[in-house]
Amino acid sequence: MARMYFEEDSDLAFVADQTICIVGYGNQGRSQALNMRDSGLSVVVGSRRDASYRAAVEDGFAVFPVGEAVERSNVIFLLVPDEVMPQIYSREIAPNLESGDMLVFASGYNITFDLIKPSSDVDVVLIAPRMIGAGVRDTYLSGEGFPSLVAVHHAATENAFDRMLALCQGIGSARMGVIESSFLEETTVDLFAEQVGFLYAVRRYCEVLVEAGCSPEAAMLEFYASGEGIETARAYRDIGLWDQITLHSRTSQYGQEVTSRLSPPEEEAERARLRAIISHIQGGSFAREWTAEQQAGFPEFNRVRALNMAHEMRRAERNLYKVLGRIPDNG
């Protein structure tokens, strides 16, 4: 079992006298900044003058240009999107780092694929919340906390690990527990979950039901539009993937556990597909493909997005959501 750490394993004293800089005051950045401030830590924000700058000022933080904020700080949280992080790092962060500073990544992507190469005199750690930004704040306020994957990629100082755990306590994650991981592992599970094809699978389920004579509305309500899946997901979280099955009818249990099983050849074919996704990620092919797509101006991304937005199932979904009052009639 992976090793876990909790509040009793951490000590805020390791960062109590240090200034923490948040670069990227979005959903995660705002929540983590507020949590650390409420934990008694000194936090500043690095931002250009945009909506996030105004939000940070309104929340009472001292806000500086990114380079100046980094220069003033000992710990730097990089919470901007992966695709813009290398440019921001090379232009505004790297020139303002000092020996002994700590870089905190919430995603392993840029380190895993060598898109950012920090100097050897700074600590490089991962604190990757397994929670959306709003949940990071809400679970801190409720006292519950949230899990994170953590790792020390490079320790330039002797207390890198202790500083990392202190920061986990500061954001509220050590309350529930943080799991020792690696930058490669976090990148693999994160990208894999995004690339297994869940959205296309759900649409495919609805399409074949419509082919069988069911209405699009009935199909969509069954699979996601009713919100029933939210309650099922909560049961997954609270009591486990297979233990929650007893909350369903016996007919449902039989269908989910027996009828839905793949045959051995089908099972192996699906596993082969999933292994290929992991190879595409870990071998660096996806990162190279995504970088090339960005440099080309997102032609394939925009082409596929347009196809998905124009799909007949989305049109049916929009009509249903208008009737349900979830979007305005002119939406």
Backbone hydrogen bonds, N-H to C=O, Kabsch-Sander energy under -0.5 kcal/mol:
donor,donor_aa,acceptor,acceptor_aa,energy
5,Y,178,V,-2.3
7,E,174,A,-1.2
9,D,6,F,-2.0
10,S,7,E,-1.5
14,F,11,D,-1.8
15,V,12,L,-1.9
16,A,12,L,-0.9
18,Q,15,V,-1.7
20,I,42,S,-2.8
21,C,75,V,-3.4
22,I,44,V,-2.3
23,V,21,C,-0.6
23,V,77,F,-2.6
24,G,22,I,-0.7
24,G,46,G,-1.0
26,G,24,G,-1.2
30,R,26,G,-2.9
31,S,27,N,-1.6
32,Q,28,Q,-2.8
33,A,29,G,-2.4
34,L,30,R,-2.6
35,N,31,S,-2.4
36,M,32,Q,-2.4
37,R,33,A,-2.4
38,D,34,L,-2.5
39,S,35,N,-1.3
40,G,37,R,-1.8
41,L,36,M,-2.5
42,S,18,Q,-0.7
43,V,41,L,-0.6
44,V,20,I,-2.9
45,V,62,A,-2.3
46,G,22,I,-2.7
47,S,45,V,-0.6
47,S,64,F,-2.3
50,D,48,R,-1.8
54,R,50,D,-2.0
55,A,51,A,-2.2
56,A,52,S,-2.3
57,V,53,Y,-2.2
58,E,54,R,-2.5
59,D,55,A,-1.7
60,G,57,V,-1.7
61,F,56,A,-2.4
62,A,43,V,-0.5
63,V,61,F,-0.5
64,F,45,V,-2.5
69,A,65,P,-2.7
70,V,66,V,-2.5
71,E,67,G,-2.2
72,R,68,E,-1.7
73,S,70,V,-1.4
74,N,19,T,-2.9
75,V,19,T,-1.9
76,I,102,M,-3.1
77,F,21,C,-3.2
77,F,75,V,-0.5
78,L,76,I,-0.6
78,L,104,V,-2.9
79,L,23,V,-3.0
79,L,77,F,-0.9
84,V,81,P,-1.1
85,M,81,P,-1.4
88,I,84,V,-2.0
89,Y,85,M,-3.1
90,S,86,P,-2.5
91,R,87,Q,-2.0
92,E,88,I,-2.7
93,I,88,I,-1.2
93,I,89,Y,-0.9
94,A,89,Y,-3.1
96,N,93,I,-1.8
97,L,94,A,-1.3
100,G,121,D,-3.1
101,D,98,E,-2.2
102,M,74,N,-2.3
103,L,123,D,-3.2
104,V,76,I,-3.1
105,F,103,L,-0.6
105,F,125,V,-2.6
106,A,78,L,-0.8
112,T,108,G,-2.9
113,F,109,Y,-2.1
114,D,111,I,-1.5
115,L,110,N,-2.0
116,I,110,N,-1.8
122,V,119,S,-1.2
123,D,101,D,-2.6
124,V,154,H,-2.7
125,V,103,L,-2.8
126,L,151,A,-3.0
127,I,105,F,-2.8
128,A,149,L,-3.0
130,R,147,P,-2.8
131,M,129,P,-0.8
136,V,132,I,-1.8
137,R,133,G,-1.5
138,D,134,A,-2.7
139,T,135,G,-2.7
140,Y,136,V,-0.8
141,L,137,R,-2.3
142,S,138,D,-2.0
143,G,139,T,-0.8
143,G,140,Y,-0.6
144,E,139,T,-0.9
145,G,139,T,-2.0
146,F,172,G,-0.6
148,S,177,G,-0.8
149,L,128,A,-2.2
150,V,179,I,-2.6
151,A,126,L,-1.6
153,H,124,V,-2.3
153,H,151,A,-0.7
154,H,124,V,-1.8
156,A,154,H,-0.7
160,A,157,T,-1.0
163,R,159,N,-2.7
164,M,160,A,-2.3
165,L,161,F,-2.3
166,A,162,D,-2.2
167,L,163,R,-2.2
168,C,164,M,-1.9
169,Q,165,L,-2.0
170,G,166,A,-2.3
171,I,167,L,-2.1
172,G,168,C,-0.7
172,G,169,Q,-0.7
173,S,168,C,-1.7
174,A,168,C,-1.4
176,M,173,S,-0.8
177,G,173,S,-2.4
178,V,5,Y,-2.5
179,I,148,S,-2.9
180,E,3,R,-3.0
181,S,150,V,-3.6
186,E,182,S,-2.4
187,T,183,F,-2.2
188,T,184,L,-2.5
189,V,185,E,-2.6
190,D,186,E,-2.2
191,L,187,T,-2.5
192,F,188,T,-2.4
193,A,189,V,-2.1
194,E,190,D,-1.1
195,Q,191,L,-1.3
195,Q,192,F,-0.6
196,V,192,F,-1.1
201,A,197,G,-2.3
202,V,198,F,-2.6
203,R,199,L,-2.1
204,R,200,Y,-2.3
205,Y,201,A,-2.4
206,C,202,V,-2.0
207,E,203,R,-2.5
208,V,204,R,-2.3
209,L,205,Y,-1.6
210,V,206,C,-2.1
211,E,207,E,-2.3
212,A,208,V,-1.3
213,G,210,V,-1.7
214,C,209,L,-2.5
219,A,215,S,-2.1
220,M,216,P,-2.7
221,L,217,E,-2.4
222,E,218,A,-1.9
223,F,219,A,-1.8
224,Y,220,M,-2.8
225,A,220,M,-3.0
226,S,221,L,-0.9
227,G,224,Y,-1.0
230,I,227,G,-1.3
231,E,227,G,-0.9
231,E,228,E,-0.5
232,T,228,E,-1.8
233,A,229,G,-2.8
234,R,230,I,-1.9
235,A,231,E,-1.8
236,Y,232,T,-2.3
237,R,233,A,-2.3
238,D,234,R,-2.5
239,I,235,A,-2.8
240,G,235,A,-1.0
240,G,236,Y,-1.2
244,Q,240,G,-1.6
245,I,242,W,-1.2
246,T,243,D,-1.2
247,L,244,Q,-2.2
248,H,245,I,-1.8
253,Q,249,S,-2.7
254,Y,250,R,-2.5
255,G,251,T,-2.3
256,Q,252,S,-2.8
257,E,253,Q,-2.7
258,V,254,Y,-2.6
259,T,254,Y,-1.7
260,S,255,G,-1.7
261,R,258,V,-1.2
267,E,263,S,-3.3
268,E,264,P,-2.3
269,A,265,P,-2.1
270,E,266,E,-2.3
271,R,267,E,-2.4
272,A,268,E,-2.2
273,R,269,A,-1.9
274,L,270,E,-2.3
275,R,271,R,-2.7
276,A,272,A,-1.9
277,I,273,R,-1.5
278,I,274,L,-1.9
279,S,275,R,-2.5
280,H,276,A,-2.3
281,I,277,I,-1.7
282,Q,278,I,-3.3
283,G,279,S,-2.2
284,G,281,I,-1.5
286,F,280,H,-2.4
288,R,284,G,-2.2
289,E,285,S,-2.5
290,W,286,F,-3.0
291,T,287,A,-2.4
292,A,288,R,-2.3
293,E,289,E,-2.1
294,Q,290,W,-2.2
295,Q,291,T,-2.4
296,A,292,A,-1.6
297,G,294,Q,-1.4
298,F,293,E,-2.8
302,N,298,F,-2.4
303,R,299,P,-2.0
304,V,300,E,-2.6
305,R,301,F,-2.4
306,A,302,N,-2.1
307,L,303,R,-1.7
308,N,304,V,-2.5
309,M,305,R,-2.5
310,A,306,A,-1.4
311,H,308,N,-0.8
314,R,311,H,-0.6
315,R,311,H,-1.7
316,A,312,E,-2.2
317,E,313,M,-2.1
318,R,314,R,-2.8
319,N,315,R,-1.9
320,L,316,A,-2.2
321,Y,317,E,-2.8
322,K,318,R,-1.7
323,V,319,N,-1.8
324,L,320,L,-2.3
325,G,322,K,-1.0
326,R,321,Y,-2.5
327,I,321,Y,-1.2
331,G,328,P,-2.4
